[in-house]
Amino acid sequence: MTDASPTPTSPDNAALKMVSNTPIMSSSPLRSKDVLLPLARVKTIMKSSPDVENIGQESLFLITKATELFIMYLTKLSQRYGNDQEVEYSDLAAVVERKDSMEFLQDIVPRKIKYQEFLKMMEEAKDEETDIF
């Protein structure tokens, strides 16, 4: 006798069914049309590191895809902060300045300041330096 009653659907079973329905193409090569950034440029950037000697196709593809996802994430954060239609430098700089997870970008995407503000900051730093000695 076989039990014809269906098994209860749990979140784990639903996730397993979704994964099992996904076509697996183990023999398909990684294609450059699956990514938007140029693979050759990403490979050049990766090779500029003295720690990197050989770069496999899989790792190149994954690094390129991860970079694209990071750019999309940063862009969406910037759109939420500023105008939804257009991302401006000030929006990017504000996200980098406010979000702790973006702290590593503070030297690359600094907040813009005017030349007069810079001169004032330099003068204040010079005054503090003379006060110490």
Sequence and secondary structure as in RCSB ss.txt:
>XXXX:A:sequence
MTDASPTPTSPDNAALKMVSNTPIMSSSPLRSKDVLLPLARVKTIMKSSPDVENIGQESLFLITKATELFIMYLT
KLSQRYGNDQEVEYSDLAAVVERKDSMEFLQDIVPRKIKYQEFLKMMEEAKDEETDIF
>XXXX:A:secstr
    S     HHHHHHHHHHHS   TT    GGG SS HHHHHHHHHTSTT     HHHHHHHHHHHHHHHHHHH
HHHHHHS SS   HHHHHHHHHH GGGGGGTTTS     HHHHHHHHHHHHHHHHHH 
